[in-house]
Amino acid sequence: MRSRVRVFAAATALMLATGCNAVGIPTTTGATDTSTSPPVPTSTLPPIVECPGAGEFGEGVGIADIDGQGFDGANLGRISWQVTDQCESYTFDFETSEGAPAISVPTITVGHLESFQVIRVTMDIASTVVTDQLVETGLVDRLYVVRSLDGGMFVDLHLAAPAAARARVTSEPARLTVDLRPGFVEFKGRAMADDVVVVVSPNDGASVPAETAVTGYARTFEANVLTIVTQAGQVVSEAGTSAADWTATWGEFSQALSLPAGSVSLFVGQASPQDGSLQGITLDLTVE
């Protein structure tokens, strides 16, 4: 209704400026102005959502860097979330090795991965109670808790829609809260997932250099991750690597690849320990 009011007002102004009478007949014999009013501008960007609490929201790699000196815990305990209007809050509780609430938080970093579809929360902890959870809110599809190759662990929030984030911590009990609100940066790709493997990079359909790496996390048998590259139906290379975990939680992996130029298919997963059938994910890539 508001846009109609603007158009009517613009049309009325144009009638007065060109000397039109009440029925729209020009009162002058000169050249008629055939210009039209400019269209009312519209925007496809989401509105800024004001979430309760203090702190700036960001999109990118450096959302939060929290010094965890004095951390008295060892484990990631309960993960919970609350959705209010368009704001979503994800709370991470930390515990001692005996299962009691920790007093202070560990060292933590929060930021988007390059695709902007995953927010990674790294934590200097030893173990976790939660391994993964289906979330299915407006902004988050699923979360995974992963043991890192470099030590410690991280939690990946797989976004369902672009989101800006901020992080805040409390002590006694030790708790991290990651707040999300609708963001502006569109995804550059999406992670692919099935029951035994999640491929974070490269993304399906991407153009990649000949020397590239496939990264992600897995819960494959005995942490063995298999990669098979095919081109025109022929196997080009086959290799294996080990994930950082598979029994207690998901384990991070990284496998360097040398790919031939052109279109290739990349399988990432495992050969079933029962019958040898392939279980995992296949990506189609273009090698530059």
Phi and psi restraints in degrees (value plus and minus 20) as a CYANA .aco file:
   2 ARG   PHI     -83.2   -43.2
   2 ARG   PSI     -59.8   -19.8
   3 SER   PHI     -86.2   -46.2
   3 SER   PSI     -54.3   -14.3
   4 ARG   PHI     -84.4   -44.4
   4 ARG   PSI     -57.9   -17.9
   5 VAL   PHI     -83.5   -43.5
   5 VAL   PSI     -61.0   -21.0
   6 ARG   PHI     -85.0   -45.0
   6 ARG   PSI     -62.2   -22.2
   7 VAL   PHI     -84.7   -44.7
   7 VAL   PSI     -61.1   -21.1
   8 PHE   PHI     -84.3   -44.3
   8 PHE   PSI     -61.9   -21.9
   9 ALA   PHI     -84.4   -44.4
   9 ALA   PSI     -59.5   -19.5
  10 ALA   PHI     -85.7   -45.7
  10 ALA   PSI     -60.2   -20.2
  11 ALA   PHI     -86.5   -46.5
  11 ALA   PSI     -58.9   -18.9
  12 THR   PHI     -83.8   -43.8
  12 THR   PSI     -62.4   -22.4
  13 ALA   PHI     -82.2   -42.2
  13 ALA   PSI     -59.0   -19.0
  14 LEU   PHI     -85.6   -45.6
  14 LEU   PSI     -59.6   -19.6
  15 MET   PHI     -81.8   -41.8
  15 MET   PSI     -63.1   -23.1
  16 LEU   PHI     -87.5   -47.5
  16 LEU   PSI     -58.6   -18.6
  17 ALA   PHI     -88.4   -48.4
  17 ALA   PSI     -48.9    -8.9
  18 THR   PHI    -121.8   -81.8
  18 THR   PSI     -13.5    26.5
  19 GLY   PHI      52.7    92.7
  19 GLY   PSI      16.6    56.6
  20 CYS   PHI    -101.9   -61.9
  20 CYS   PSI     124.2   164.2
  21 ASN   PHI    -107.2   -67.2
  21 ASN   PSI    -191.4  -151.4
  22 ALA   PHI     -84.0   -44.0
  22 ALA   PSI     -46.6    -6.6
  23 VAL   PHI    -119.8   -79.8
  23 VAL   PSI     -12.5    27.5
  24 GLY   PHI      65.9   105.9
  24 GLY   PSI      -2.1    37.9
  25 ILE   PHI    -113.6   -73.6
  25 ILE   PSI     105.9   145.9
  26 PRO   PHI     -78.5   -38.5
  26 PRO   PSI     120.3   160.3
  27 THR   PHI    -117.5   -77.5
  27 THR   PSI     -19.8    20.2
  28 THR   PHI    -136.4   -96.4
  28 THR   PSI     141.3   181.3
  29 THR   PHI    -122.5   -82.5
  29 THR   PSI     -14.6    25.4
  30 GLY   PHI     -98.4   -58.4
  30 GLY   PSI    -192.4  -152.4
  31 ALA   PHI     -84.9   -44.9
  31 ALA   PSI     118.1   158.1
  32 THR   PHI    -105.9   -65.9
  32 THR   PSI     114.4   154.4
  33 ASP   PHI     -95.1   -55.1
  33 ASP   PSI      94.2   134.2
  34 THR   PHI    -117.9   -77.9
  34 THR   PSI     -12.5    27.5
  35 SER   PHI     -90.0   -50.0
  35 SER   PSI     135.5   175.5
  36 THR   PHI    -137.6   -97.6
  36 THR   PSI     139.6   179.6
  37 SER   PHI     -87.3   -47.3
  37 SER   PSI     122.7   162.7
  38 PRO   PHI     -84.8   -44.8
  38 PRO   PSI     128.6   168.6
  39 PRO   PHI     -85.3   -45.3
  39 PRO   PSI     129.8   169.8
  40 VAL   PHI     -89.1   -49.1
  40 VAL   PSI     103.3   143.3
  41 PRO   PHI     -84.6   -44.6
  41 PRO   PSI     124.4   164.4
  42 THR   PHI    -144.8  -104.8
  42 THR   PSI     143.6   183.6
  43 SER   PHI    -156.4  -116.4
  43 SER   PSI     120.4   160.4
  44 THR   PHI    -119.5   -79.5
  44 THR   PSI     -19.5    20.5
  45 LEU   PHI     -93.0   -53.0
  45 LEU   PSI     125.7   165.7
  46 PRO   PHI     -89.6   -49.6
  46 PRO   PSI     132.1   172.1
  47 PRO   PHI     -89.3   -49.3
  47 PRO   PSI     133.5   173.5
  48 ILE   PHI     -92.2   -52.2
  48 ILE   PSI     101.7   141.7
  49 VAL   PHI    -116.4   -76.4
  49 VAL   PSI     106.4   146.4
  50 GLU   PHI    -109.9   -69.9
  50 GLU   PSI      86.7   126.7
  51 CYS   PHI    -111.2   -71.2
  51 CYS   PSI     124.3   164.3
  52 PRO   PHI     -84.6   -44.6
  52 PRO   PSI     131.9   171.9
  53 GLY   PHI      82.4   122.4
  53 GLY   PSI     145.7   185.7
  54 ALA   PHI    -116.4   -76.4
  54 ALA   PSI     137.3   177.3
  55 GLY   PHI      98.5   138.5
  55 GLY   PSI     128.4   168.4
  56 GLU   PHI    -109.2   -69.2
  56 GLU   PSI     122.8   162.8
  57 PHE   PHI    -109.6   -69.6
  57 PHE   PSI     130.2   170.2
  58 GLY   PHI    -166.1  -126.1
  58 GLY   PSI     143.3   183.3
  59 GLU   PHI    -151.3  -111.3
  59 GLU   PSI      99.1   139.1
  60 GLY   PHI     127.2   167.2
  60 GLY   PSI    -183.2  -143.2
  61 VAL   PHI    -104.8   -64.8
  61 VAL   PSI     -45.7    -5.7
  62 GLY   PHI    -126.6   -86.6
  62 GLY   PSI      30.0    70.0
  63 ILE   PHI     -90.2   -50.2
  63 ILE   PSI     -60.7   -20.7
  64 ALA   PHI    -175.0  -135.0
  64 ALA   PSI     123.9   163.9
  65 ASP   PHI    -160.6  -120.6
  65 ASP   PSI      81.7   121.7
  66 ILE   PHI    -130.2   -90.2
  66 ILE   PSI     104.8   144.8
  67 ASP   PHI    -100.5   -60.5
  67 ASP   PSI     102.9   142.9
  68 GLY   PHI    -123.0   -83.0
  68 GLY   PSI      12.6    52.6
  69 GLN   PHI     -80.7   -40.7
  69 GLN   PSI     113.3   153.3
  70 GLY   PHI      71.3   111.3
  70 GLY   PSI     -10.7    29.3
  71 PHE   PHI     -80.8   -40.8
  71 PHE   PSI     104.6   144.6
  72 ASP   PHI    -125.6   -85.6
  72 ASP   PSI     -12.0    28.0
  73 GLY   PHI    -126.7   -86.7
  73 GLY   PSI    -193.3  -153.3
  74 ALA   PHI    -164.3  -124.3
  74 ALA   PSI     -42.1    -2.1
  75 ASN   PHI    -143.2  -103.2
  75 ASN   PSI     133.8   173.8
  76 LEU   PHI    -111.7   -71.7
  76 LEU   PSI     102.4   142.4
  77 GLY   PHI    -116.4   -76.4
  77 GLY   PSI    -142.5  -102.5
  78 ARG   PHI     -92.1   -52.1
  78 ARG   PSI     120.3   160.3
  79 ILE   PHI    -136.5   -96.5
  79 ILE   PSI     105.3   145.3
  80 SER   PHI    -154.7  -114.7
  80 SER   PSI     144.9   184.9
  81 TRP   PHI    -167.0  -127.0
  81 TRP   PSI     135.4   175.4
  82 GLN   PHI    -156.2  -116.2
  82 GLN   PSI     115.2   155.2
  83 VAL   PHI    -133.7   -93.7
  83 VAL   PSI     102.4   142.4
  84 THR   PHI    -149.8  -109.8
  84 THR   PSI      97.9   137.9
  85 ASP   PHI      32.8    72.8
  85 ASP   PSI    -140.2  -100.2
  86 GLN   PHI    -124.3   -84.3
  86 GLN   PSI     -10.2    29.8
  87 CYS   PHI    -117.6   -77.6
  87 CYS   PSI     120.3   160.3
  88 GLU   PHI    -148.6  -108.6
  88 GLU   PSI     113.8   153.8
  89 SER   PHI    -141.4  -101.4
  89 SER   PSI     106.2   146.2
  90 TYR   PHI    -132.5   -92.5
  90 TYR   PSI     101.8   141.8
  91 THR   PHI    -131.3   -91.3
  91 THR   PSI     110.6   150.6
  92 PHE   PHI    -136.5   -96.5
  92 PHE   PSI      98.5   138.5
  93 ASP   PHI    -117.4   -77.4
  93 ASP   PSI     119.9   159.9
  94 PHE   PHI    -130.9   -90.9
  94 PHE   PSI     124.7   164.7
  95 GLU   PHI    -148.7  -108.7
  95 GLU   PSI     138.5   178.5
  96 THR   PHI     -97.3   -57.3
  96 THR   PSI     153.4   193.4
  97 SER   PHI     -85.5   -45.5
  97 SER   PSI     -38.6     1.4
  98 GLU   PHI    -109.7   -69.7
  98 GLU   PSI     -22.7    17.3
  99 GLY   PHI      72.9   112.9
  99 GLY   PSI     -17.8    22.2
 100 ALA   PHI    -102.1   -62.1
 100 ALA   PSI     136.8   176.8
 101 PRO   PHI     -81.2   -41.2
 101 PRO   PSI     112.9   152.9
 102 ALA   PHI     -93.9   -53.9
 102 ALA   PSI     139.8   179.8
 103 ILE   PHI    -112.3   -72.3
 103 ILE   PSI     -60.4   -20.4
 104 SER   PHI    -144.4  -104.4
 104 SER   PSI     139.5   179.5
 105 VAL   PHI    -107.9   -67.9
 105 VAL   PSI     138.3   178.3
 106 PRO   PHI     -99.9   -59.9
 106 PRO   PSI     158.2   198.2
 107 THR   PHI     -86.3   -46.3
 107 THR   PSI     112.7   152.7
 108 ILE   PHI    -158.5  -118.5
 108 ILE   PSI     119.7   159.7
 109 THR   PHI    -148.3  -108.3
 109 THR   PSI     127.1   167.1
 110 VAL   PHI    -154.3  -114.3
 110 VAL   PSI     111.9   151.9
 111 GLY   PHI    -193.2  -153.2
 111 GLY   PSI     141.4   181.4
 112 HIS   PHI     -95.8   -55.8
 112 HIS   PSI     128.3   168.3
 113 LEU   PHI     -97.4   -57.4
 113 LEU   PSI     152.6   192.6
 114 GLU   PHI     -77.8   -37.8
 114 GLU   PSI     -52.5   -12.5
 115 SER   PHI     -93.3   -53.3
 115 SER   PSI     -35.8     4.2
 116 PHE   PHI      46.2    86.2
 116 PHE   PSI     -16.4    23.6
 117 GLN   PHI    -112.9   -72.9
 117 GLN   PSI     -31.1     8.9
 118 VAL   PHI    -146.8  -106.8
 118 VAL   PSI     109.6   149.6
 119 ILE   PHI    -120.9   -80.9
 119 ILE   PSI     102.8   142.8
 120 ARG   PHI    -125.4   -85.4
 120 ARG   PSI     109.7   149.7
 121 VAL   PHI    -135.6   -95.6
 121 VAL   PSI      84.7   124.7
 122 THR   PHI    -110.0   -70.0
 122 THR   PSI     124.5   164.5
 123 MET   PHI    -161.8  -121.8
 123 MET   PSI     117.2   157.2
 124 ASP   PHI    -107.4   -67.4
 124 ASP   PSI      56.5    96.5
 125 ILE   PHI    -151.1  -111.1
 125 ILE   PSI     147.5   187.5
 126 ALA   PHI    -122.1   -82.1
 126 ALA   PSI     -50.0   -10.0
 127 SER   PHI    -172.9  -132.9
 127 SER   PSI     153.8   193.8
 128 THR   PHI    -163.9  -123.9
 128 THR   PSI     128.9   168.9
 129 VAL   PHI    -105.6   -65.6
 129 VAL   PSI     -54.8   -14.8
 130 VAL   PHI    -120.2   -80.2
 130 VAL   PSI     120.3   160.3
 131 THR   PHI    -128.3   -88.3
 131 THR   PSI     -61.7   -21.7
 132 ASP   PHI    -184.1  -144.1
 132 ASP   PSI     136.9   176.9
 133 GLN   PHI    -167.3  -127.3
 133 GLN   PSI     119.0   159.0
 134 LEU   PHI     -99.5   -59.5
 134 LEU   PSI     108.2   148.2
 135 VAL   PHI    -128.4   -88.4
 135 VAL   PSI     -79.7   -39.7
 136 GLU   PHI      35.9    75.9
 136 GLU   PSI      30.1    70.1
 137 THR   PHI    -116.1   -76.1
 137 THR   PSI    -191.0  -151.0
 138 GLY   PHI     -88.1   -48.1
 138 GLY   PSI     -48.0    -8.0
 139 LEU   PHI    -130.4   -90.4
 139 LEU   PSI     -43.7    -3.7
 140 VAL   PHI    -145.2  -105.2
 140 VAL   PSI     112.6   152.6
 141 ASP   PHI    -110.5   -70.5
 141 ASP   PSI     -69.2   -29.2
 142 ARG   PHI    -176.9  -136.9
 142 ARG   PSI     139.4   179.4
 143 LEU   PHI    -148.3  -108.3
 143 LEU   PSI     129.2   169.2
 144 TYR   PHI    -149.1  -109.1
 144 TYR   PSI     119.2   159.2
 145 VAL   PHI    -126.6   -86.6
 145 VAL   PSI     105.7   145.7
 146 VAL   PHI    -150.6  -110.6
 146 VAL   PSI     114.9   154.9
 147 ARG   PHI    -101.5   -61.5
 147 ARG   PSI     109.1   149.1
 148 SER   PHI    -103.7   -63.7
 148 SER   PSI     132.0   172.0
 149 LEU   PHI     -85.8   -45.8
 149 LEU   PSI     -46.4    -6.4
 150 ASP   PHI    -113.2   -73.2
 150 ASP   PSI     -14.6    25.4
 151 GLY   PHI      78.2   118.2
 151 GLY   PSI     138.5   178.5
 152 GLY   PHI      54.0    94.0
 152 GLY   PSI    -184.5  -144.5
 153 MET   PHI    -164.3  -124.3
 153 MET   PSI     145.8   185.8
 154 PHE   PHI    -163.2  -123.2
 154 PHE   PSI     137.2   177.2
 155 VAL   PHI    -135.3   -95.3
 155 VAL   PSI     105.9   145.9
 156 ASP   PHI    -122.9   -82.9
 156 ASP   PSI     102.4   142.4
 157 LEU   PHI    -115.1   -75.1
 157 LEU   PSI      91.7   131.7
 158 HIS   PHI    -105.7   -65.7
 158 HIS   PSI      93.7   133.7
 159 LEU   PHI     -99.2   -59.2
 159 LEU   PSI     123.5   163.5
 160 ALA   PHI    -112.3   -72.3
 160 ALA   PSI     -39.5     0.5
 161 ALA   PHI    -172.5  -132.5
 161 ALA   PSI     136.9   176.9
 162 PRO   PHI     -74.5   -34.5
 162 PRO   PSI     119.8   159.8
 163 ALA   PHI    -164.8  -124.8
 163 ALA   PSI     120.5   160.5
 164 ALA   PHI    -114.8   -74.8
 164 ALA   PSI     133.1   173.1
 165 ALA   PHI    -157.4  -117.4
 165 ALA   PSI     137.6   177.6
 166 ARG   PHI    -164.5  -124.5
 166 ARG   PSI     140.9   180.9
 167 ALA   PHI    -151.4  -111.4
 167 ALA   PSI     124.5   164.5
 168 ARG   PHI    -165.8  -125.8
 168 ARG   PSI     129.9   169.9
 169 VAL   PHI    -146.8  -106.8
 169 VAL   PSI     134.2   174.2
 170 THR   PHI    -152.5  -112.5
 170 THR   PSI     139.6   179.6
 171 SER   PHI    -139.4   -99.4
 171 SER   PSI     137.8   177.8
 172 GLU   PHI      30.7    70.7
 172 GLU   PSI      47.7    87.7
 173 PRO   PHI    -105.1   -65.1
 173 PRO   PSI     139.6   179.6
 174 ALA   PHI     -94.8   -54.8
 174 ALA   PSI     106.4   146.4
 175 ARG   PHI    -172.6  -132.6
 175 ARG   PSI     118.1   158.1
 176 LEU   PHI    -131.3   -91.3
 176 LEU   PSI     115.0   155.0
 177 THR   PHI    -142.4  -102.4
 177 THR   PSI     105.9   145.9
 178 VAL   PHI    -128.8   -88.8
 178 VAL   PSI      96.2   136.2
 179 ASP   PHI    -116.2   -76.2
 179 ASP   PSI     119.9   159.9
 180 LEU   PHI    -144.5  -104.5
 180 LEU   PSI     126.2   166.2
 181 ARG   PHI    -162.2  -122.2
 181 ARG   PSI     141.7   181.7
 182 PRO   PHI     -73.7   -33.7
 182 PRO   PSI     116.7   156.7
 183 GLY   PHI    -128.6   -88.6
 183 GLY   PSI    -194.7  -154.7
 184 PHE   PHI    -136.5   -96.5
 184 PHE   PSI     -43.7    -3.7
 185 VAL   PHI    -105.8   -65.8
 185 VAL   PSI      97.2   137.2
 186 GLU   PHI     -90.4   -50.4
 186 GLU   PSI     133.4   173.4
 187 PHE   PHI     -83.2   -43.2
 187 PHE   PSI     120.4   160.4
 188 LYS   PHI    -115.6   -75.6
 188 LYS   PSI     -22.9    17.1
 189 GLY   PHI     150.6   190.6
 189 GLY   PSI     151.5   191.5
 190 ARG   PHI    -149.6  -109.6
 190 ARG   PSI     120.1   160.1
 191 ALA   PHI     -87.8   -47.8
 191 ALA   PSI     129.4   169.4
 192 MET   PHI    -133.0   -93.0
 192 MET   PSI     120.4   160.4
 193 ALA   PHI    -161.3  -121.3
 193 ALA   PSI     125.9   165.9
 194 ASP   PHI    -159.4  -119.4
 194 ASP   PSI    -180.8  -140.8
 195 ASP   PHI     -90.8   -50.8
 195 ASP   PSI     -43.4    -3.4
 196 VAL   PHI    -139.7   -99.7
 196 VAL   PSI     -31.3     8.7
 197 VAL   PHI    -171.5  -131.5
 197 VAL   PSI     126.6   166.6
 198 VAL   PHI    -146.1  -106.1
 198 VAL   PSI     103.6   143.6
 199 VAL   PHI    -121.7   -81.7
 199 VAL   PSI      95.8   135.8
 200 VAL   PHI    -109.1   -69.1
 200 VAL   PSI     -59.1   -19.1
 201 SER   PHI    -171.5  -131.5
 201 SER   PSI     119.7   159.7
 202 PRO   PHI     -95.8   -55.8
 202 PRO   PSI     149.4   189.4
 203 ASN   PHI    -109.7   -69.7
 203 ASN   PSI     129.7   169.7
 204 ASP   PHI     -77.6   -37.6
 204 ASP   PSI     113.2   153.2
 205 GLY   PHI      64.8   104.8
 205 GLY   PSI     -17.2    22.8
 206 ALA   PHI     -98.4   -58.4
 206 ALA   PSI     137.8   177.8
 207 SER   PHI    -115.7   -75.7
 207 SER   PSI     109.4   149.4
 208 VAL   PHI    -152.6  -112.6
 208 VAL   PSI     136.6   176.6
 209 PRO   PHI     -92.8   -52.8
 209 PRO   PSI     145.3   185.3
 210 ALA   PHI     -81.9   -41.9
 210 ALA   PSI     -58.5   -18.5
 211 GLU   PHI    -118.5   -78.5
 211 GLU   PSI      85.7   125.7
 212 THR   PHI    -160.8  -120.8
 212 THR   PSI     156.1   196.1
 213 ALA   PHI    -153.9  -113.9
 213 ALA   PSI     123.2   163.2
 214 VAL   PHI    -121.3   -81.3
 214 VAL   PSI     109.7   149.7
 215 THR   PHI    -149.1  -109.1
 215 THR   PSI     134.5   174.5
 216 GLY   PHI     147.0   187.0
 216 GLY   PSI    -170.3  -130.3
 217 TYR   PHI    -169.0  -129.0
 217 TYR   PSI     137.6   177.6
 218 ALA   PHI    -166.9  -126.9
 218 ALA   PSI     141.3   181.3
 219 ARG   PHI    -150.6  -110.6
 219 ARG   PSI      29.6    69.6
 220 THR   PHI    -100.1   -60.1
 220 THR   PSI     140.8   180.8
 221 PHE   PHI     -78.7   -38.7
 221 PHE   PSI     106.1   146.1
 222 GLU   PHI      35.6    75.6
 222 GLU   PSI       5.3    45.3
 223 ALA   PHI      45.3    85.3
 223 ALA   PSI      -1.5    38.5
 224 ASN   PHI    -105.5   -65.5
 224 ASN   PSI     103.6   143.6
 225 VAL   PHI    -133.7   -93.7
 225 VAL   PSI     104.9   144.9
 226 LEU   PHI    -124.8   -84.8
 226 LEU   PSI     114.9   154.9
 227 THR   PHI    -142.1  -102.1
 227 THR   PSI     114.9   154.9
 228 ILE   PHI    -152.0  -112.0
 228 ILE   PSI     104.7   144.7
 229 VAL   PHI    -126.2   -86.2
 229 VAL   PSI     108.0   148.0
 230 THR   PHI    -145.0  -105.0
 230 THR   PSI     131.9   171.9
 231 GLN   PHI    -162.2  -122.2
 231 GLN   PSI     106.4   146.4
 232 ALA   PHI      33.4    73.4
 232 ALA   PSI      17.4    57.4
 233 GLY   PHI      62.0   102.0
 233 GLY   PSI     -20.3    19.7
 234 GLN   PHI    -129.1   -89.1
 234 GLN   PSI     118.6   158.6
 235 VAL   PHI     -91.4   -51.4
 235 VAL   PSI     103.5   143.5
 236 VAL   PHI    -113.9   -73.9
 236 VAL   PSI     -62.6   -22.6
 237 SER   PHI    -175.0  -135.0
 237 SER   PSI     134.1   174.1
 238 GLU   PHI    -162.0  -122.0
 238 GLU   PSI     109.7   149.7
 239 ALA   PHI    -167.5  -127.5
 239 ALA   PSI     146.0   186.0
 240 GLY   PHI    -157.0  -117.0
 240 GLY   PSI     134.0   174.0
 241 THR   PHI    -165.9  -125.9
 241 THR   PSI     154.9   194.9
 242 SER   PHI    -134.5   -94.5
 242 SER   PSI     119.1   159.1
 243 ALA   PHI    -105.3   -65.3
 243 ALA   PSI     141.3   181.3
 244 ALA   PHI     -94.5   -54.5
 244 ALA   PSI     -34.9     5.1
 245 ASP   PHI    -182.9  -142.9
 245 ASP   PSI     146.4   186.4
 246 TRP   PHI    -179.9  -139.9
 246 TRP   PSI     -38.6     1.4
 247 THR   PHI    -110.1   -70.1
 247 THR   PSI     -70.7   -30.7
 248 ALA   PHI    -102.3   -62.3
 248 ALA   PSI     -54.5   -14.5
 249 THR   PHI    -184.0  -144.0
 249 THR   PSI    -191.8  -151.8
 250 TRP   PHI     -90.0   -50.0
 250 TRP   PSI     127.8   167.8
 251 GLY   PHI    -140.6  -100.6
 251 GLY   PSI     112.4   152.4
 252 GLU   PHI     -89.1   -49.1
 252 GLU   PSI     126.3   166.3
 253 PHE   PHI    -160.3  -120.3
 253 PHE   PSI     139.7   179.7
 254 SER   PHI    -170.0  -130.0
 254 SER   PSI     109.5   149.5
 255 GLN   PHI    -149.9  -109.9
 255 GLN   PSI      99.8   139.8
 256 ALA   PHI     -94.7   -54.7
 256 ALA   PSI     120.1   160.1
 257 LEU   PHI    -150.1  -110.1
 257 LEU   PSI     125.6   165.6
 258 SER   PHI    -134.9   -94.9
 258 SER   PSI      91.8   131.8
 259 LEU   PHI    -130.0   -90.0
 259 LEU   PSI     123.1   163.1
 260 PRO   PHI     -96.1   -56.1
 260 PRO   PSI     133.9   173.9
 261 ALA   PHI     -85.1   -45.1
 261 ALA   PSI     128.8   168.8
 262 GLY   PHI      87.4   127.4
 262 GLY   PSI    -179.3  -139.3
 263 SER   PHI    -108.6   -68.6
 263 SER   PSI     110.3   150.3
 264 VAL   PHI    -155.0  -115.0
 264 VAL   PSI     139.9   179.9
 265 SER   PHI    -134.0   -94.0
 265 SER   PSI     117.3   157.3
 266 LEU   PHI    -141.4  -101.4
 266 LEU   PSI      97.1   137.1
 267 PHE   PHI    -115.6   -75.6
 267 PHE   PSI     115.7   155.7
 268 VAL   PHI    -152.1  -112.1
 268 VAL   PSI     105.4   145.4
 269 GLY   PHI     145.8   185.8
 269 GLY   PSI    -150.5  -110.5
 270 GLN   PHI    -170.2  -130.2
 270 GLN   PSI     140.7   180.7
 271 ALA   PHI    -109.7   -69.7
 271 ALA   PSI     105.2   145.2
 272 SER   PHI     -73.8   -33.8
 272 SER   PSI     110.9   150.9
 273 PRO   PHI     -87.3   -47.3
 273 PRO   PSI     -35.2     4.8
 274 GLN   PHI    -104.1   -64.1
 274 GLN   PSI     -72.2   -32.2
 275 ASP   PHI    -150.6  -110.6
 275 ASP   PSI     -16.2    23.8
 276 GLY   PHI      60.9   100.9
 276 GLY   PSI     -20.2    19.8
 277 SER   PHI     -89.1   -49.1
 277 SER   PSI     132.0   172.0
 278 LEU   PHI     -99.2   -59.2
 278 LEU   PSI     112.5   152.5
 279 GLN   PHI    -147.2  -107.2
 279 GLN   PSI     101.5   141.5
 280 GLY   PHI     139.5   179.5
 280 GLY   PSI    -167.3  -127.3
 281 ILE   PHI    -147.0  -107.0
 281 ILE   PSI     120.7   160.7
 282 THR   PHI    -137.0   -97.0
 282 THR   PSI     109.5   149.5
 283 LEU   PHI    -133.7   -93.7
 283 LEU   PSI     123.9   163.9
 284 ASP   PHI    -121.9   -81.9
 284 ASP   PSI     104.4   144.4
 285 LEU   PHI    -146.8  -106.8
 285 LEU   PSI     135.0   175.0
 286 THR   PHI    -133.4   -93.4
 286 THR   PSI     100.8   140.8
 287 VAL   PHI    -115.2   -75.2
 287 VAL   PSI     103.7   143.7
